[in-house]
Amino acid sequence: MRIASLERLQRLLTKLPGVGEKTALRYILKVLERDASLARDLGAELSALPDRIGACVRCGHLAEKTGGDLQLCAICNDTRRDPTILCVVARVPDVLAFERAGSFRGRYHVLGCLLSPLDGIGPHELGIDRILARARDEGIREVVVATPPTVDGEATALLLKREFEASGVAVTRIASGVPHGGDLEFTDPITLGRALAGRRAL
């Protein structure tokens, strides 16, 4: 027996990353098993999400909207952070990963994408001018490039390095190598080579 409304919701849920048809159906059935208020509350929060949360007007991280207008995110508003160090990341989840680690106390800039000429993404789409303007206006002394160690991530890192060469701002790249607790036997050659190249004195 086919239930059209259930199938529509299932199709919507499978558009989320990591959610297949079986997982989507399991979520739906779990919601139906619970009190009807869960479904109503969940629906209300999801429908209101675009009106409540957007991109920070300065860095592109998540920020709450006030009166329909975008504001600065909590990180940009935090006066305890070092405003002279800017960490450039590809996506919002990258910011969340750094914040979970708790080891970075500067500010961020979210690109939203990576340099990929084949996909029509060039320097203009990355908003390079915005980063350069931030560095100039906010007195940035170091830009930490934290793009992923992929072809597009490396190309983006090299572009940022080139753009900042004449500005006097130091550009650094996060290290990449063998993960903590990792086994060398199963480490790919590129990662192992970078770990060796980035070795330091004990």
PyMOL commands that set and color helices and strands:
alter all, ss='L'
color gray80, all
select helices_A, chain A and resi 4-13+21-33+36-52+74-77+92-101+117-119+123-126+128-137+151-164+184-186+189-197
alter helices_A, ss='H'
color red, helices_A
select strands_A, chain A and resi 53-55+62-66+69-70+85-89+107-110+142-145+170-173
alter strands_A, ss='S'
color yellow, strands_A
deselect
rebuild
show_as cartoon
